[in-house]
């Protein structure tokens, strides 16, 4: 038999570390915003976007992450909302998972080159092309191996990296505001705005820097006590990210007023200009640490997105196999790394930003739709136990309206080339979905629905529609060498669901574990294969009737 599913390993502060790098990664990235909007426009834009863009996304993520605490993020939320196992639900879920995977992979592909650039800027070394290639390969290989050590190890290292990368900025800020080094300091720059701001670029940069709060939900199934931990971590990270954007902009623009020439990486040059080579090297080292955390946590998000899709039968069970020593989904990590490597040749930040934000706007629209559907149809006992946005009904319209307006504006200002690239990626995703659907029909033994903490949303409907036995009664699947699939029998579901959801989930899973598979005990009844009886519809109705009778008896 397979090992039992391990309890979540991500605590509050390890989840904070992962969330921080999944959504921000440090003060860098705001230089272009300052150049486009001016110091005054950048500061005002960050504050406004924090309330109208970041807060709704973060609060939505907190509620959905506690209602459906499973791996996959937007993918699993869409599947729960639109019908797990239905053609519509699986198609929307696959689309959300694929788009989320793509924009993260494109993002992560930039970081090896950025790491080398910051390393050269900090040390002043002149590297040969062969040396640069070697550094990039070592950078990727080391972080892939670190991901194989488990999401807990990544969370622990992320905590440390946050402190290390912010230390040089804290020193610069204290030195600038205190005046101990007699640096020039012009606070009047904080209100300056350009005569003709580039509103399209400003919106894209604000949305990129202050969005993607739901990214860490891709590994929500690894969080210990997600109902309490997830909302608290989101609150901490939102405040930390806004502060690590606003305060450095105040300090750097007051010291160096030539904001029109700000470009990515100019914080290193400003620190070197006023603080000397050592200070510049320290800030560059902080930027290197930032790119390390961004790449590493990009792999976390993508690998657990693939793992979650496999756990929900949207990908073959191969992607949910885990290394026994660390519980890391190694096949998913390796595949994510290979796809990211395909985009390493990308170097045009503007082009990448356009594709990124177009795909993200699509994913966010699906997330908001999933939120609304779950608010309407989610069983009350599920929504009442987790975090809940203190708004309902018509009040949700103005709450999400700014996010939807921004998504529409992103679609409007995105250049044709980005649309073309995104369309090609979506066509590839459509072909992959058809291949998965056909493979799932012909080789059902290659897929495995896991037992979840919310069987009402993810298991029972899916198993009924797909003619598969419920995970809580179908037993364990075959071991695969030193890896194992994250799927177990009813006893594990009873114990873990009870601990994660309270007595309600425990009692529900206990009832379900006693219900025999109404589609027969033959393991061939998967994903649309007809049962051996001539009237499968009659047997399905009879089985559903028995389930309802047992629930009424309780």
Buried (B, 14 or more C-beta within 10 A) or exposed (E): EBBBBBEBBBBBBBBBBBBBBBBBBBBBBBBBBBBBBBBBBBBBBBEEBBEBBBBBBBBBBBBBBBBBBBBBBBBBBBBBBBBBBBEEBBBBBBBBBBBBBBBBBBBBBBBBBBBBBBBBBBBEEEBEEEEBEEBBEEBBEEBBEBBBBBBBBBBBBBBEBBEBBBBBBBBBBEBBBEEEEEBEBEEEBBEBEBEEBBEBBBBBBBBBBBBBBBBBBBBBBBBBBBBBBBBBBBBBBBEBBBEBBBBBBBBBBBBBBEBEEBEBBBBBBBBBBBBEEEBBBBBBBBBBBBBBBBBBBBBBBBBBBBBBBBBBBBBBBBBBBBBEEBBBBBBBBBBBBEBBBEBBEBEEBEBBBBBBBBBBBBBBBBBBBBBBBBBEEBBEEBBEBBBBBEBEEEEBEEBBEBBBEBBEBBBEBBBEEBBEBBEEBBEEBBEEBEEBBEBBEEEBEBBBBBBBBBBBBBBBBBBBBBBBBBBBBBBBBEBBEEBBBBBBBBEBBBBBBBBBBEEBBBBBBBBBBEBEBBBBEEBEBBBBBEBEEEEBEEBBEEBEEEBEEEEEEE
